Amino acid sequence: MNAYSLLFAESLISVALSFAVLYVLSGPLVNVLGRICPDEQAAVFWLSYTKVMLMIAPLLLVLTVDLFSHFSDPMDSLRLALMAALGGLLIGLHSIGKRLGQFVATPQNPGSAA
């Protein structure tokens, strides 16, 4: 497989996974940001910021891993690119969840003494 087509395929894997995650998360994320942000402009900004970061983080990880790994079999390179893209999404989603989790109030148990 040509080096350029392999790089394109790896980048395509990363972008496709990011789009899939963003498709699933966009609706609920808009609702959460609408509740915790002071106004609509802030919610739109943080939604855009999240989308950009969930596109860049996996792609950056895929490109970095590809820079340091050289396999004779292109399937090994594609497999590593898939793992790097999923790792980048996991890191991005963890940081977003950790940040948004600060704004979620846990309900008190009715039987516990507070």
MDTraj code that builds the backbone (N, CA, C; nanometers):
import mdtraj as md
import numpy as np

residues = "MET ASN ALA TYR SER LEU LEU PHE ALA GLU SER LEU ILE SER VAL ALA LEU SER PHE ALA VAL LEU TYR VAL LEU SER GLY PRO LEU VAL ASN VAL LEU GLY ARG ILE CYS PRO ASP GLU GLN ALA ALA VAL PHE TRP LEU SER TYR THR LYS VAL MET LEU MET ILE ALA PRO LEU LEU LEU VAL LEU THR VAL ASP LEU PHE SER HIS PHE SER ASP PRO MET ASP SER LEU ARG LEU ALA LEU MET ALA ALA LEU GLY GLY LEU LEU ILE GLY LEU HIS SER ILE GLY LYS ARG LEU GLY GLN PHE VAL ALA THR PRO GLN ASN PRO GLY SER ALA ALA".split()
xyz = np.array([
    [0.0852, -0.1181, 0.0000],
    [0.0000, 0.0000, 0.0000],
    [0.0894, 0.1240, 0.0000],
    [0.0553, 0.2200, -0.0801],
    [0.1289, 0.3452, -0.0912],
    [0.1266, 0.4195, 0.0426],
    [0.2348, 0.4883, 0.0765],
    [0.2442, 0.5602, 0.2035],
    [0.1387, 0.6708, 0.2128],
    [0.1119, 0.7370, 0.1010],
    [0.0112, 0.8444, 0.1027],
    [-0.1292, 0.7890, 0.1218],
    [-0.1592, 0.6789, 0.0558],
    [-0.2927, 0.6214, 0.0715],
    [-0.3102, 0.5634, 0.2121],
    [-0.2012, 0.5107, 0.2694],
    [-0.2090, 0.4608, 0.4068],
    [-0.2336, 0.5755, 0.5044],
    [-0.1638, 0.6859, 0.4864],
    [-0.1853, 0.8031, 0.5719],
    [-0.3277, 0.8561, 0.5566],
    [-0.3772, 0.8584, 0.4331],
    [-0.5146, 0.9028, 0.4100],
    [-0.6143, 0.8091, 0.4778],
    [-0.5908, 0.6779, 0.4677],
    [-0.6814, 0.5802, 0.5300],
    [-0.6802, 0.5941, 0.6821],
    [-0.5624, 0.6142, 0.7391],
    [-0.5535, 0.6313, 0.8841],
    [-0.6250, 0.7589, 0.9288],
    [-0.6061, 0.8660, 0.8537],
    [-0.6748, 0.9913, 0.8861],
    [-0.8254, 0.9763, 0.8711],
    [-0.8670, 0.9047, 0.7698],
    [-1.0099, 0.8813, 0.7465],
    [-1.0713, 0.8004, 0.8607],
    [-0.9976, 0.7023, 0.9113],
    [-1.0452, 0.6244, 1.0262],
    [-1.0694, 0.7168, 1.1452],
    [-0.9731, 0.8037, 1.1725],
    [-0.9845, 0.8948, 1.2861],
    [-1.1022, 0.9904, 1.2703],
    [-1.1151, 1.0492, 1.1534],
    [-1.2230, 1.1462, 1.1296],
    [-1.3598, 1.0770, 1.1336],
    [-1.3689, 0.9575, 1.0775],
    [-1.4964, 0.8849, 1.0774],
    [-1.5397, 0.8493, 1.2194],
    [-1.4454, 0.8037, 1.3013],
    [-1.4791, 0.7726, 1.4407],
    [-1.5213, 0.8980, 1.5168],
    [-1.4521, 1.0080, 1.4921],
    [-1.4871, 1.1330, 1.5597],
    [-1.6268, 1.1789, 1.5199],
    [-1.6583, 1.1714, 1.3905],
    [-1.7920, 1.2099, 1.3455],
    [-1.8995, 1.1207, 1.4074],
    [-1.8711, 0.9913, 1.4206],
    [-1.9687, 0.9004, 1.4806],
    [-1.9945, 0.9367, 1.6266],
    [-1.8883, 0.9640, 1.7004],
    [-1.9038, 1.0017, 1.8417],
    [-1.9770, 1.1350, 1.8532],
    [-1.9412, 1.2307, 1.7687],
    [-2.0072, 1.3616, 1.7735],
    [-2.1541, 1.3524, 1.7343],
    [-2.1869, 1.2629, 1.6431],
    [-2.3264, 1.2440, 1.6041],
    [-2.4081, 1.1951, 1.7236],
    [-2.3505, 1.1039, 1.8003],
    [-2.4211, 1.0488, 1.9165],
    [-2.4297, 1.1511, 2.0295],
    [-2.3234, 1.2287, 2.0498],
    [-2.3166, 1.3186, 2.1651],
    [-2.3764, 1.4576, 2.1445],
    [-2.3898, 1.5020, 2.0230],
    [-2.4279, 1.6416, 1.9990],
    [-2.5610, 1.6794, 2.0628],
    [-2.6622, 1.5985, 2.0474],
    [-2.7934, 1.6296, 2.1045],
    [-2.7908, 1.6414, 2.2557],
    [-2.7463, 1.5363, 2.3255],
    [-2.7405, 1.5462, 2.4719],
    [-2.6459, 1.6551, 2.5208],
    [-2.5372, 1.6774, 2.4495],
    [-2.4424, 1.7801, 2.4918],
    [-2.5026, 1.9193, 2.4806],
    [-2.5815, 1.9435, 2.3773],
    [-2.6500, 2.0722, 2.3636],
    [-2.7436, 2.0949, 2.4814],
    [-2.8157, 1.9908, 2.5212],
    [-2.9084, 2.0032, 2.6350],
    [-2.8335, 2.0337, 2.7647],
    [-2.7254, 1.9629, 2.7894],
    [-2.6490, 1.9849, 2.9119],
    [-2.5871, 2.1235, 2.9120],
    [-2.5269, 2.1627, 2.8006],
    [-2.4640, 2.2943, 2.7941],
    [-2.5671, 2.4064, 2.8050],
    [-2.6863, 2.3837, 2.7518],
    [-2.7920, 2.4832, 2.7645],
    [-2.8333, 2.5056, 2.9090],
    [-2.8225, 2.4005, 2.9910],
    [-2.8600, 2.4133, 3.1325],
    [-2.7491, 2.4726, 3.2183],
    [-2.6244, 2.4419, 3.1877],
    [-2.5177, 2.4850, 3.2775],
    [-2.4486, 2.6139, 3.2338],
    [-2.4663, 2.6540, 3.1087],
    [-2.4022, 2.7779, 3.0627],
    [-2.4909, 2.8980, 3.0933],
    [-2.4296, 3.0127, 3.1196],
    [-2.5086, 3.1307, 3.1566],
    [-2.5951, 3.1853, 3.0429],
    [-2.5530, 3.1684, 2.9186],
    [-2.6342, 3.2136, 2.8063],
    [-2.6095, 3.1237, 2.6848],
    [-2.6882, 3.1483, 2.5798],
    [-2.6823, 3.0634, 2.4608],
    [-2.5485, 3.0752, 2.3880],
    [-2.4896, 3.1936, 2.3859],
    [-2.3606, 3.2116, 2.3184],
    [-2.2518, 3.1282, 2.3839],
    [-2.2526, 3.1195, 2.5145],
    [-2.1548, 3.0374, 2.5853],
    [-2.1754, 2.8895, 2.5525],
    [-2.3009, 2.8467, 2.5469],
    [-2.3297, 2.7071, 2.5145],
    [-2.2843, 2.6736, 2.3727],
    [-2.3077, 2.7637, 2.2783],
    [-2.2647, 2.7420, 2.1392],
    [-2.1125, 2.7358, 2.1312],
    [-2.0444, 2.8241, 2.2055],
    [-1.8985, 2.8215, 2.2053],
    [-1.8466, 2.6881, 2.2580],
    [-1.8976, 2.6430, 2.3725],
    [-1.8456, 2.5200, 2.4318],
    [-1.8813, 2.3981, 2.3485],
    [-1.9944, 2.4020, 2.2789],
    [-2.0275, 2.2926, 2.1883],
    [-1.9282, 2.2895, 2.0724],
    [-1.8993, 2.4056, 2.0149],
    [-1.8023, 2.4123, 1.9048],
    [-1.6633, 2.3705, 1.9515],
    [-1.6244, 2.4167, 2.0683],
    [-1.4940, 2.3813, 2.1249],
    [-1.4825, 2.2294, 2.1427],
    [-1.5875, 2.1686, 2.1961],
    [-1.5876, 2.0242, 2.2174],
    [-1.5773, 1.9492, 2.0856],
    [-1.6509, 1.9947, 1.9850],
    [-1.6452, 1.9293, 1.8547],
    [-1.5057, 1.9376, 1.7940],
    [-1.4441, 2.0535, 1.8031],
    [-1.3087, 2.0696, 1.7479],
    [-1.2100, 1.9805, 1.8229],
    [-1.2201, 1.9786, 1.9550],
    [-1.1263, 1.8982, 2.0334],
    [-1.1452, 1.7487, 2.0088],
    [-1.2682, 1.7038, 1.9898],
    [-1.2915, 1.5622, 1.9633],
    [-1.2554, 1.5235, 1.8197],
    [-1.2301, 1.6209, 1.7364],
    [-1.1759, 1.5921, 1.6030],
    [-1.0237, 1.5943, 1.6051],
    [-0.9662, 1.6900, 1.6771],
    [-0.8208, 1.7084, 1.6752],
    [-0.7487, 1.6025, 1.7586],
    [-0.7974, 1.5719, 1.8773],
    [-0.7250, 1.4812, 1.9684],
    [-0.7008, 1.3432, 1.9063],
    [-0.8025, 1.2770, 1.8511],
    [-0.7755, 1.1458, 1.7904],
    [-0.6841, 1.1555, 1.6676],
    [-0.7042, 1.2582, 1.5870],
    [-0.6218, 1.2730, 1.4669],
    [-0.4761, 1.2983, 1.5041],
    [-0.4536, 1.3802, 1.6041],
    [-0.3174, 1.4074, 1.6487],
    [-0.2509, 1.2805, 1.7014],
    [-0.3246, 1.2023, 1.7762],
    [-0.2700, 1.0776, 1.8286],
    [-0.2401, 0.9783, 1.7160],
    [-0.3280, 0.9696, 1.6170],
    [-0.3051, 0.8801, 1.5028],
    [-0.1806, 0.9226, 1.4260],
    [-0.1674, 1.0512, 1.3997],
    [-0.0516, 1.0995, 1.3246],
    [0.0781, 1.0830, 1.4036],
    [0.0729, 1.1007, 1.5341],
    [0.1915, 1.0837, 1.6170],
    [0.2338, 0.9373, 1.6226],
    [0.1383, 0.8483, 1.6412],
    [0.1701, 0.7060, 1.6459],
    [0.2238, 0.6599, 1.5108],
    [0.1674, 0.7100, 1.4025],
    [0.2131, 0.6714, 1.2695],
    [0.3564, 0.7194, 1.2437],
    [0.3917, 0.8308, 1.3022],
    [0.5261, 0.8852, 1.2843],
    [0.6328, 0.7934, 1.3451],
    [0.5993, 0.7288, 1.4568],
    [0.6971, 0.6473, 1.5280],
    [0.6854, 0.4973, 1.5023],
    [0.5889, 0.4549, 1.4236],
    [0.5728, 0.3116, 1.3978],
    [0.5818, 0.2844, 1.2481],
    [0.6504, 0.1788, 1.2158],
    [0.6643, 0.1383, 1.0758],
    [0.6453, -0.0124, 1.0685],
    [0.5348, -0.0537, 1.0097],
    [0.5038, -0.1950, 0.9950],
    [0.5174, -0.2338, 0.8488],
    [0.5542, -0.3586, 0.8252],
    [0.5617, -0.4055, 0.6875],
    [0.4220, -0.4365, 0.6330],
    [0.3312, -0.4736, 0.7216],
    [0.1944, -0.5045, 0.6809],
    [0.1059, -0.3811, 0.7027],
    [0.0400, -0.3325, 0.5976],
    [-0.0469, -0.2141, 0.6138],
    [-0.1630, -0.2363, 0.7104],
    [-0.2084, -0.3599, 0.7250],
    [-0.3180, -0.3869, 0.8189],
    [-0.2751, -0.3603, 0.9628],
    [-0.1492, -0.3849, 0.9934],
    [-0.0999, -0.3537, 1.1269],
    [-0.1008, -0.2031, 1.1511],
    [-0.0662, -0.1257, 1.0494],
    [-0.0691, 0.0207, 1.0605],
    [-0.2115, 0.0707, 1.0785],
    [-0.3042, 0.0123, 1.0042],
    [-0.4444, 0.0532, 1.0165],
    [-0.5010, 0.0140, 1.1528],
    [-0.4613, -0.1023, 1.2005],
    [-0.5065, -0.1465, 1.3336],
    [-0.4548, -0.0526, 1.4419],
    [-0.3281, -0.0137, 1.4312],
    [-0.2715, 0.0796, 1.5281],
    [-0.3383, 0.2166, 1.5180],
    [-0.3710, 0.2584, 1.3969],
    [-0.4413, 0.3863, 1.3785],
    [-0.5796, 0.3817, 1.4430],
    [-0.6479, 0.2698, 1.4292],
    [-0.7795, 0.2545, 1.4922],
    [-0.7669, 0.2596, 1.6444],
    [-0.6670, 0.1921, 1.6980],
    [-0.6459, 0.1947, 1.8427],
    [-0.6085, 0.3351, 1.8899],
    [-0.5270, 0.4062, 1.8133],
    [-0.4871, 0.5417, 1.8523],
    [-0.6071, 0.6363, 1.8464],
    [-0.6906, 0.6219, 1.7438],
    [-0.8090, 0.7075, 1.7327],
    [-0.9052, 0.6821, 1.8487],
    [-0.9250, 0.5566, 1.8818],
    [-1.0121, 0.5247, 1.9958],
    [-0.9511, 0.5749, 2.1262],
    [-0.8196, 0.5652, 2.1393],
    [-0.7528, 0.6180, 2.2578],
    [-0.7667, 0.7688, 2.2676],
    [-0.7538, 0.8385, 2.1547],
    [-0.7718, 0.9835, 2.1540],
    [-0.9132, 1.0230, 2.1909],
    [-1.0111, 0.9480, 2.1397],
    [-1.1506, 0.9758, 2.1764],
    [-1.1749, 0.9483, 2.3244],
    [-1.1149, 0.8418, 2.3746],
    [-1.1305, 0.8097, 2.5159],
    [-1.0722, 0.9196, 2.6038],
    [-0.9559, 0.9691, 2.5686],
    [-0.8942, 1.0776, 2.6450],
    [-0.9805, 1.2037, 2.6375],
    [-1.0271, 1.2373, 2.5165],
    [-1.1108, 1.3561, 2.5000],
    [-1.2423, 1.3454, 2.5747],
    [-1.3079, 1.2311, 2.5648],
    [-1.4355, 1.2129, 2.6337],
    [-1.4171, 1.2111, 2.7852],
    [-1.3074, 1.1548, 2.8309],
    [-1.2807, 1.1549, 2.9752],
    [-1.2639, 1.2978, 3.0268],
    [-1.1884, 1.3784, 2.9546],
    [-1.1671, 1.5160, 3.0014],
    [-1.2962, 1.5972, 2.9957],
    [-1.3788, 1.5754, 2.8947],
    [-1.5065, 1.6454, 2.8861],
    [-1.6004, 1.5981, 2.9972],
    [-1.6059, 1.4679, 3.0182],
    [-1.6914, 1.4136, 3.1242],
    [-1.6479, 1.4589, 3.2620],
    [-1.5175, 1.4665, 3.2821],
    [-1.4670, 1.5126, 3.4114],
    [-1.5050, 1.6577, 3.4356],
    [-1.4958, 1.7378, 3.3318],
    [-1.5294, 1.8808, 3.3451],
    [-1.6796, 1.9011, 3.3642],
    [-1.7612, 1.8330, 3.2847],
    [-1.9063, 1.8479, 3.2966],
    [-1.9589, 1.7837, 3.4242],
    [-1.8896, 1.6818, 3.4734],
    [-1.9320, 1.6154, 3.5956],
    [-1.9283, 1.7056, 3.7170],
    [-1.8523, 1.8126, 3.7111],
    [-1.8468, 1.9069, 3.8223],
    [-1.9784, 1.9834, 3.8387],
    [-2.0575, 1.9884, 3.7325],
    [-2.1816, 2.0649, 3.7360],
    [-2.3043, 1.9790, 3.7633],
    [-2.2858, 1.8484, 3.7748],
    [-2.3976, 1.7587, 3.7994],
    [-2.4097, 1.7366, 3.9488],
    [-2.5275, 1.7655, 4.0003],
    [-2.5544, 1.7472, 4.1433],
    [-2.6104, 1.6072, 4.1651],
    [-2.5510, 1.5337, 4.2576],
    [-2.6029, 1.4008, 4.2886],
    [-2.7173, 1.4136, 4.3879],
    [-2.8262, 1.3406, 4.3644],
    [-2.9389, 1.3496, 4.4563],
    [-2.9072, 1.2832, 4.5898],
    [-2.9619, 1.3397, 4.6951],
    [-2.9443, 1.2850, 4.8286],
    [-3.0409, 1.1695, 4.8480],
    [-2.9967, 1.0659, 4.9179],
    [-3.0853, 0.9544, 4.9507],
    [-3.1884, 1.0025, 5.0537],
    [-3.3180, 0.9710, 5.0318],
    [-3.4200, 1.0193, 5.1250],
    [-3.4054, 0.9574, 5.2646],
    [-3.3467, 0.8389, 5.2769],
    [-3.3355, 0.7751, 5.4070],
    [-3.2108, 0.8122, 5.4833],
    [-3.1180, 0.8796, 5.4196],
    [-2.9917, 0.9114, 5.4888],
    [-3.0019, 1.0430, 5.5637],
    [-2.9315, 1.0513, 5.6724],
    [-2.9300, 1.1748, 5.7519],
    [-2.8277, 1.2693, 5.6902],
    [-2.8693, 1.3910, 5.6660],
    [-2.7787, 1.4875, 5.6048],
    [-2.7350, 1.5926, 5.7031],
])
top = md.Topology()
chain = top.add_chain()
for i, resn in enumerate(residues, 1):
    res = top.add_residue(resn, chain, resSeq=i)
    for name in ("N", "CA", "C"):
        top.add_atom(name, md.element.get_by_symbol(name[0]), res)
traj = md.Trajectory(xyz[None], top)
